[in-house]
Amino acid sequence: SQKIEQNSEALNIQEGKTATLTCNYTNYSPAYLQWYRQDPGRGPVFLLLIRENEKEKRKERLKVTFDTTLKQSLFHITASQPADSATYLCAPEGRSNYQLIWGAGTKLIIKP
Amino acid sequence: DGGITQSPKYLFRKEGQNVTLSCEQNLNHDAMYWYRQDPGQGLRLIYYSQIVNDFQKGDIAEGYSVSREKKESFPLTVTSAQKNPTAFYLCASSSQGSIQPQHFGDGTRLSIL
């Protein structure tokens, strides 16, 4: 079955450094992948979408890569700020229309 | 401002009771979704609807029911048949097609009395 893996341990990063989060998928090849941010007690907020034919996508301080050979997406936040602290969810395309498969998320903590 | 409104924010259910979670959107989206979020797990799809008066089961539909009588509204009922209902419930909407970003409400936290 399709499986999505994100680092379950929190990632602690010093302010100003680059944070890199990993999303691995197994047993299938999604045509695209989405990244979301979730704050405690709130719903996820869409950040970026990357398609399988795109190696990299950028939006301001955010960058996402998609390596279909490694079956992995990396999510980078450059010049990180304490306000970037949140849980980041990856959601590749699911097996049928209208469905995404969600990772459990990685909690990112940016320390001043 | 356009968005999705879920209510209530917190809900308590007694043994044998059905409870209904509200979800309203004014984004003019055709598709709507209900997810359940448990600690340490990814979002799991309960039901989704692509159009008014039509909906499909997701991966964990047992013990839940929905209706889609209006484009703007997609209420979720947690029935007494759902033996482990304690969770954070999220409603989302999107334009047609799973590639479209999903817009989420701020969730309802359901607990058992």
Interface residues (C-beta under 8 A of the other chain):
Chain A: I4 S8 A31 Y32 Q34 G41 R42 G43 P44 V45 F46 L49 L89 A91 E93 G94 N97 Y98 Q99 L100 I101 W102 G103 A104 G105
Chain B: I4 Q6 A31 Y33 Y35 G40 Q41 G42 L43 R44 L45 Y48 Q50 G58 L90 A92 G97 S98 I99 P101 Q102 H103 F104 G105 D106 G107 R109
